[in-house]
Amino acid sequence: MVEIGIGGEAWPDGVADERVMVRAAALAALDGAGKRPAAAASDSASGLVAILLTDDEAVADLNAEYRRKAGPTNVLSFPAAQNPEGFLGDLALAFGVCAREADQQNKSLADHLQHLVAHGVLHLVGYDHMNEDEAADMEGLERRILAGLGVADPYAAEQGDHD
């Protein structure tokens, strides 16, 4: 249901812990958005969401190619076209950006990753934050998802850029 790949050499040796946290956040976001099929509740199925944990350079390349924006960002979401397999899309997270933001925001990298993954997955299922109402809906859902994971409210103070 959630496939996680590691690209580049930016992610630390302890990345197994991040994989567990990232998978939990993706599954919680799918549950929270009502998009996790009951048949896949055990996470034995794979392929609904693909997540790439990579370096800033790779995310900068993706950002330039697909968004025409220079430089890396914390998370990129690539929703898939509707398909019979139920594949929702891809996420790419830049280690350097994520680590710097977590440090600047005085939070653990794990908590920040869980927030960014939940945020990205919500984009994959159609949520956005282009206006105040959309942002309020999406942020409220993120808060509920993260609270269920034991992660503090990421919007308690303005924090980070979420693309």
C-alpha positions as CSV (number, residue, x, y, z in Angstrom):
1,M,0.0,0.0,0.0
2,V,2.9,2.4,0.7
3,E,6.2,1.8,-1.0
4,I,9.2,3.8,0.3
5,G,12.4,4.2,-1.7
6,I,15.7,5.8,-0.6
7,G,17.5,7.9,-3.2
8,G,21.0,9.4,-2.9
9,E,23.1,9.2,0.2
10,A,21.5,12.0,2.2
11,W,19.3,10.0,4.5
12,P,21.2,8.8,7.6
13,D,21.9,5.2,8.6
14,G,18.9,5.2,11.0
15,V,16.6,5.6,8.0
16,A,14.7,2.4,9.0
17,D,13.1,4.4,11.8
18,E,12.1,7.1,9.3
19,R,10.6,4.5,7.0
20,V,8.4,3.3,9.9
21,M,7.3,6.9,10.7
22,V,6.7,7.8,7.1
23,R,4.7,4.6,6.4
24,A,2.6,5.3,9.6
25,A,1.9,8.9,8.5
26,A,0.9,7.9,5.0
27,L,-1.5,5.2,6.2
28,A,-3.0,7.6,8.8
29,A,-3.5,10.2,6.1
30,L,-5.2,7.7,3.8
31,D,-7.4,6.6,6.7
32,G,-8.2,10.2,7.7
33,A,-9.1,11.1,4.1
34,G,-11.2,7.9,3.8
35,K,-9.0,6.6,1.0
36,R,-7.5,3.5,2.5
37,P,-9.2,0.4,1.2
38,A,-10.4,-2.0,3.9
39,A,-8.9,-4.9,2.1
40,A,-5.5,-3.3,2.4
41,A,-5.8,-2.5,6.1
42,S,-2.9,-4.9,6.9
43,D,-0.7,-2.9,4.5
44,S,0.1,-6.2,2.7
45,A,-1.0,-4.6,-0.6
46,S,1.5,-2.3,-2.1
47,G,1.6,0.5,-4.7
48,L,-1.2,3.0,-3.7
49,V,1.4,5.6,-2.7
50,A,5.1,5.7,-3.6
51,I,7.4,7.8,-1.4
52,L,10.9,8.7,-2.3
53,L,13.2,9.9,0.5
54,T,16.0,11.6,-1.4
55,D,18.5,14.5,-1.3
56,D,18.0,18.2,-2.0
57,E,19.5,18.0,-5.5
58,A,17.1,15.3,-6.7
59,V,14.1,17.3,-5.4
60,A,15.5,20.5,-6.9
61,D,15.6,18.7,-10.2
62,L,12.0,17.5,-9.9
63,N,10.9,20.9,-8.7
64,A,12.5,22.6,-11.8
65,E,11.2,20.0,-14.3
66,Y,7.6,19.7,-13.0
67,R,6.9,23.0,-11.3
68,R,9.3,25.3,-13.1
69,K,10.6,26.5,-9.7
70,A,14.3,26.7,-8.8
71,G,15.7,24.9,-5.8
72,P,14.6,22.1,-3.5
73,T,11.4,22.1,-1.4
74,N,10.5,19.9,1.5
75,V,7.9,17.7,-0.2
76,L,6.6,17.3,-3.7
77,S,3.3,15.6,-4.5
78,F,2.6,14.0,-7.9
79,P,-1.0,12.8,-8.1
80,A,-1.6,10.0,-10.5
81,A,-4.4,9.9,-13.1
82,Q,-7.3,7.7,-12.1
83,N,-6.3,4.1,-12.7
84,P,-7.8,0.6,-11.9
85,E,-4.9,-0.3,-9.6
86,G,-5.8,2.5,-7.2
87,F,-2.4,4.1,-7.4
88,L,-2.7,7.6,-5.9
89,G,0.7,9.0,-6.8
90,D,4.2,9.8,-5.7
91,L,5.8,11.9,-3.0
92,A,9.4,13.1,-2.9
93,L,11.0,14.5,0.3
94,A,14.4,16.3,0.4
95,F,16.4,15.3,3.4
96,G,18.4,18.6,3.8
97,V,15.3,20.8,3.6
98,C,13.4,18.6,6.0
99,A,16.2,18.4,8.5
100,R,16.8,22.2,8.4
101,E,13.2,23.0,8.8
102,A,12.8,20.6,11.7
103,D,15.8,22.2,13.4
104,Q,14.6,25.7,12.7
105,Q,11.1,24.8,14.1
106,N,12.6,23.0,17.2
107,K,10.9,19.7,16.4
108,S,12.1,16.2,15.7
109,L,12.8,15.2,12.2
110,A,10.4,12.3,12.7
111,D,7.5,14.6,13.6
112,H,8.3,16.9,10.7
113,L,8.4,14.0,8.3
114,Q,5.1,12.7,9.5
115,H,3.6,16.1,9.0
116,L,5.0,16.5,5.5
117,V,4.0,13.0,4.5
118,A,0.5,13.5,5.7
119,H,0.3,16.8,3.9
120,G,1.6,15.3,0.7
121,V,-0.7,12.3,0.8
122,L,-3.7,14.7,1.3
123,H,-2.6,16.4,-1.9
124,L,-2.6,13.1,-3.6
125,V,-6.2,12.5,-2.7
126,G,-7.4,15.9,-3.8
127,Y,-6.9,18.3,-0.9
128,D,-5.3,21.7,-1.5
129,H,-4.7,25.0,0.3
130,M,-5.1,27.5,-2.5
131,N,-7.6,29.6,-0.6
132,E,-8.5,30.1,3.1
133,D,-11.3,27.7,3.2
134,E,-9.3,24.9,1.5
135,A,-6.4,25.6,3.8
136,A,-8.6,25.5,6.9
137,D,-10.1,22.1,5.9
138,M,-6.7,20.6,5.0
139,E,-5.0,21.9,8.1
140,G,-7.8,20.7,10.3
141,L,-7.5,17.2,8.8
142,E,-3.7,17.3,9.2
143,R,-4.1,18.2,12.9
144,R,-6.4,15.2,13.5
145,I,-4.2,12.8,11.6
146,L,-1.1,14.0,13.4
147,A,-2.8,14.0,16.8
148,G,-3.6,10.3,16.2
149,L,0.1,9.7,15.6
150,G,1.1,11.6,18.8
151,V,2.6,14.5,16.9
152,A,2.0,18.1,18.2
153,D,-0.1,20.6,16.2
154,P,2.3,21.8,13.4
155,Y,0.2,24.9,12.9
156,A,0.4,26.1,16.5
157,A,2.7,28.7,15.1
158,E,3.4,29.4,11.4
159,Q,5.9,26.7,10.4
160,G,7.6,26.0,7.1
161,D,6.6,26.0,3.5
162,H,4.2,23.2,2.3
163,D,4.1,22.6,-1.4
